[in-house]
Amino acid sequence: LEAYIGIVQGLCDDNKQALLLAYLENMFGFIKQVASDPNREYGVTKNAVALTGDLCSHLREQTSRFVSDAAIVGLIREAVQSGEYEDAEYAKDAVSKYCQA
């Protein structure tokens, strides 16, 4: 997850986010797997939520079909409600602002 975050941020900093489009399905598939793991650790949840926020923020509507998945919606909701994840509100805002179909 940390590697994905670094790649996303690096490509977006260089205005090359279009290179990510071919990998969205795999990245969100991985996030969905993480979201479905009831035994995931704090850092894994934190990075999954942050990556979701980054992808939505930078790729906007191109991520809409992925972030509507129940597991990903639940992951963000859980992170926001817990109040323990600094990127939870960022991800929630990015999804609602940029990724709604």
Number of C-alpha atoms within 10 A of each C-alpha: 19 13 10 14 16 12 14 20 18 13 15 18 11 8 11 12 17 11 12 16 13 9 10 16 14 10 20 21 15 14 24 21 13 22 23 15 11 7 8 11 10 12 12 15 22 19 21 30 29 24 25 27 26 21 29 26 19 20 20 17 18 17 23 17 13 21 25 15 13 12 17 23 16 15 21 28 16 16 21 19 11 10 11 12 20 13 22 27 19 19 25 20 15 20 25 14 13 18 22 16 11
